Amino acid sequence: MQMTMRWFGPDEDKIPLEHIRQVPGVEGVVGALYDVAVGDVWPVDKIKHMVGLAHQAGLKMEVIESVNIHDDIKIGLPSRDQYIENYQQTIRNLARFGVKVICYNFMPVFDWMKTEMNYVLPDGSLTMAFEKKGIDKSLEQVVREVLDNSNGFALPGWEPERLAGVQELFAKYKDVDDKTLRTNLVYFLERVIPVCEEVGVKMAIHPDDPPYSIFGLPRVVKNRDDLDWICNAVDSPANGITLCTGSIGEDPENNVYDILAEFTRRKRIHFAHVRNIKLIKDKDFYECAHPSPYGSLDMYKVMQALHDNGFEGYIRPDHGRFIWGETGRPGYGLYDRALGVTYLVGLWEALQKKQH
Ligand SMILES: [Mn+2]
């Protein structure tokens, strides 16, 4: 297990690497380039600079989150071949600098969806929440509310330029149902997984957030059977999963612990996002503090499923609340994520010592 934290780069993240380095248990940061357009090749010099900054701070950078997939690949347009070629080159470029895992998702239009970016908890801390009534409005309004409440920070996967034409983007997906989206995912994987095998990189698909259809959009990474289907569709260790306990747990039908255990055993979980959520009613939820008593997930059982099945991948606390007066990019303050890290590292230590 290697504990990491997400870092948005020197221009995009107000948290310095030096502070992340001081969080006990953290060995590496999960990076990404935010000044490269989706679909373009990530240039070698930019990768070199970013990885170099992590190394200078005494941190590894072996995971990238995310190299986003161009909409044309998800829709299946003829232009996808050029974008896939670019993606292959990005994989090769990242491998040169020691990157081992690439996290990505295959969700149409939205990378994730929350309806409250600054939801106030009884203790005064702020968090993100999803309530169905919050998406019962026009697409433009939903997009505007998320972007307007980001506290001035760019949000991963929510490029304002791309979402400015949200209606046009939706129109492009009108003929894409679950079946077509699956076919397009396999088309993509069949072309990138051989490159990954060649250069020693593993792809890790993130589950849909939330793991059910919203706005009538297709969804293909929702549950155990979807993950099983993806692993078998291109049967290679390089074709793996970013298991996000929060996203998978947003559907109470999903048994998070069984899914973690099965795919860890099958050696397909290369990266784990470990966070707790509190389900309120009818799948509405908010992101709570990490410890089990605060949420709907038993975090001991989460870590146990990884530990007891031989997990060897990377972990990060997914999101954190804003506490102690901190402000910043929603979900990505330093303090609460650091508390999450130490809690998860503590659970891991207990599991290891119990075994001996
Ligand atoms: Mn996640």
Residues whose N, C-alpha, C, O or C-beta is under 5 A from the ligand:
A	BS01	MN	C244 H273 D318
